[in-house]
Amino acid sequence: MTANSTTDPFEQSFTLVSPGDGPFNVSLSDLNDFNLYNIEICINYGAQIGASIAVLLVLLLLTRPDRRLSAILIVNTLSLIFNIIRNVLQCVRFTGPWTNTYAFFADDFSRVHTKDYAIPITTTVFTLLMQICVEASLCMQVRVVCVTLRELYRRVIFAISGVVALLAIGFRFAYMVENDKYIVALVPTANLYWLGSATNITTSISIFWFCGVFVTKLGFALYQRKKLGIGQFGPMQILFIMGCQTLIIPAVLSILQYWVNPAMSSNALTAVAIFLPLSSLWASASIDSRTSASKESRKVFANYPSGFSEPTTYRQTPSGPVSPAHTATTLRGSDSRSNPSSPGQHQFYSDLEKQGLAGNGDLITVKE
């Protein structure tokens, strides 16, 4: 038989036989698209698993023991654990009988067992639990940074934050329920596209809102500190940078799902779950390094002969520094909160302590 020169060999088709519907054709391009989608989505989920495990290990190893029981750390840890579980389940689903070539093209899932149905259903449950943890963590951070605002502003922001978080969780819950019904009934989920898109949009709005409030408040605090002459890079700048990152990157991932891959929307929650604990770790490390440096300087001064005293240029009194060339502000424990050297410093320390980044005995030295 002579091959037709006009036939594209890459667009050939082959025949499969269904016991109920008889023979049907499947093109090579459709088969390639099917395999490529499965490979891409498993790579995506695998990358999320690796990133979440790495951040979780760093979080558990580098967090100080006295901060491991803080509410925000517990919520961030749970969000990472839930994210690992849901992505592992997704990988199991896309490498199991649900993606069998014949089952997919013949729409015949008769050999999918009950335990295989439990995998995608459990995945949606853990996605909901993860979103609850992420929204709770975002609410805690907004509550922390807004604690110094006027009561009216605080109540308005908290009320809007509660509505935004509940709206995102509510859409995620509705999508979980409807999606599970479609899975059990073996009905194509094309009719759920609008609900999935609405869930993605409400989740993105919640991330925009919380991170927008967080970044705006920290940006204003940094502006006030700059006016006070405190311009050195420190924990507040770190939190501001990570807040901007958490605001922008999930937004990009949420938008890309409409053009690149529908699974990209899952990366938005993963990005938030990863960035939130990283910001705390980075800022906490900055505080700890400042504390260690200050303690070392105190040890040096303690070794001076009795006729010498600690240089007064390392302290700032209400009347001003002794030497204008080099000054430092030292905050320590409850004394700094009861007698702050400036409102900006009091706000700075209060925000960090409520965030779980500084304990009552931490020493923060901000040099000018």
FENPEPE-V927347 format. One record per backbone hydrogen bond with DSSP energy under -1.0 kcal/mol. NH is the residue of the N-H (numbers start at 1). CO is the residue of the C=O. E is the energy in kcal/mol with one decimal. If there is no record, write none. Layout:
<<NH:CO:E> <NH:CO:E>>
This chain:
<<7:4:-1.5> <11:8:-1.9> <14:26:-2.6> <16:24:-3.2> <18:22:-2.5> <22:18:-2.4> <24:16:-3.0> <26:14:-2.9> <28:12:-3.0> <31:27:-2.0> <32:28:-2.8> <33:29:-2.4> <34:30:-2.2> <35:31:-2.4> <36:32:-2.8> <37:33:-2.3> <38:34:-1.8> <39:35:-2.3> <40:36:-2.8> <41:37:-2.6> <42:38:-1.9> <43:39:-2.2> <44:40:-2.2> <45:41:-2.5> <46:42:-2.7> <47:43:-2.4> <48:44:-1.8> <49:45:-2.1> <50:46:-2.4> <51:47:-2.5> <52:48:-2.3> <53:49:-2.5> <54:50:-2.3> <55:51:-2.3> <56:52:-2.4> <57:53:-2.5> <58:54:-2.2> <59:55:-2.7> <60:56:-2.4> <61:57:-2.3> <62:58:-2.5> <63:59:-1.1> <67:64:-2.1> <70:67:-1.4> <74:70:-2.1> <75:71:-2.3> <76:72:-2.2> <77:73:-2.5> <78:74:-2.4> <79:75:-2.2> <80:76:-1.7> <81:77:-2.3> <82:78:-3.0> <83:79:-1.9> <84:80:-2.2> <85:81:-2.3> <86:82:-2.6> <87:83:-1.9> <88:84:-2.2> <89:85:-2.4> <90:86:-1.7> <91:87:-2.1> <92:88:-2.2> <93:89:-2.3> <94:90:-2.4> <96:93:-1.2> <99:96:-1.5> <100:97:-1.3> <104:100:-2.5> <105:101:-2.2> <106:102:-2.8> <108:103:-1.2> <112:109:-1.5> <117:113:-1.2> <118:114:-1.5> <121:117:-1.4> <122:118:-2.7> <123:119:-1.9> <124:120:-1.7> <125:121:-1.5> <126:122:-2.3> <127:123:-1.9> <128:124:-1.8> <129:125:-2.4> <130:126:-2.3> <131:127:-2.2> <132:128:-2.2> <133:129:-2.0> <134:130:-2.5> <135:131:-2.8> <136:132:-2.3> <137:133:-2.5> <138:134:-2.4> <139:135:-2.4> <140:136:-2.2> <141:137:-2.1> <142:138:-2.3> <143:139:-2.4> <144:140:-2.1> <145:141:-2.3> <146:142:-1.7> <147:144:-1.2> <149:146:-1.5> <154:150:-2.8> <155:151:-2.6> <156:152:-2.2> <157:153:-2.6> <158:154:-2.7> <159:155:-2.4> <160:156:-2.5> <161:157:-2.6> <162:158:-2.4> <163:159:-2.1> <164:160:-2.7> <165:161:-2.6> <166:162:-2.5> <167:163:-2.3> <168:164:-2.1> <169:165:-2.5> <170:166:-2.8> <171:167:-2.3> <172:168:-2.0> <173:169:-2.4> <174:170:-2.5> <175:171:-2.5> <176:172:-2.1> <177:173:-2.4> <178:174:-2.5> <179:175:-2.5> <180:176:-2.3> <181:177:-1.9> <182:178:-2.1> <183:179:-2.1> <184:180:-2.3> <185:181:-2.3> <187:182:-2.3> <192:189:-1.5> <193:190:-1.5> <196:192:-2.7> <197:193:-2.5> <198:194:-2.4> <199:195:-2.2> <200:196:-2.2> <201:197:-2.4> <202:198:-2.6> <203:199:-2.1> <204:200:-2.3> <205:201:-2.6> <206:202:-2.1> <207:203:-2.0> <208:204:-2.7> <209:205:-2.8> <210:206:-2.5> <211:207:-2.3> <212:208:-2.3> <213:209:-2.6> <214:210:-2.5> <215:211:-2.9> <216:212:-2.4> <217:213:-2.4> <218:214:-2.2> <219:215:-2.8> <220:216:-2.2> <221:217:-2.1> <222:218:-2.6> <223:219:-2.0> <224:220:-2.2> <225:221:-2.4> <226:222:-2.3> <227:223:-1.9> <228:224:-1.5> <229:226:-1.2> <230:225:-3.1> <238:234:-1.9> <239:235:-2.5> <240:236:-2.0> <241:237:-2.5> <242:238:-2.5> <243:239:-2.1> <244:240:-2.3> <245:241:-2.2> <246:242:-2.6> <247:243:-1.5> <248:244:-2.0> <249:245:-2.1> <252:248:-2.1> <253:249:-2.3> <254:250:-2.3> <255:251:-1.7> <256:252:-2.3> <258:255:-1.5> <259:256:-1.7> <260:256:-3.5> <264:261:-2.3> <265:262:-1.2> <266:263:-1.3> <267:264:-1.1> <270:266:-1.5> <271:267:-2.8> <272:268:-2.0> <273:269:-2.6> <274:270:-1.8> <275:271:-2.8> <276:272:-2.2> <278:274:-1.4> <279:275:-2.3> <280:276:-1.4> <281:277:-2.5> <282:278:-2.6> <283:279:-2.3> <284:280:-2.6> <285:281:-2.5> <286:282:-1.9> <287:283:-2.1> <288:284:-2.8> <289:285:-2.3> <290:286:-1.8> <291:287:-2.5> <292:288:-2.6> <293:289:-2.1> <294:290:-2.2> <295:291:-2.3> <296:292:-2.3> <297:293:-1.9> <298:294:-1.8> <299:295:-1.9> <300:296:-2.0> <301:297:-2.0> <302:298:-1.9> <303:299:-1.0> <304:301:-1.3> <308:305:-2.3> <314:311:-1.5> <315:312:-1.5> <320:317:-2.2> <329:366:-1.7> <331:364:-1.8> <333:362:-1.1> <336:332:-1.3> <338:334:-2.0> <339:335:-2.6> <346:342:-2.1> <347:343:-2.5> <348:344:-2.3> <349:345:-2.7> <350:346:-2.5> <351:347:-2.5> <352:348:-2.0> <353:349:-2.5> <354:350:-2.2> <355:351:-1.5> <356:353:-1.1> <357:352:-2.5> <362:359:-1.2> <364:331:-1.7> <366:329:-1.9> <368:327:-1.6>>
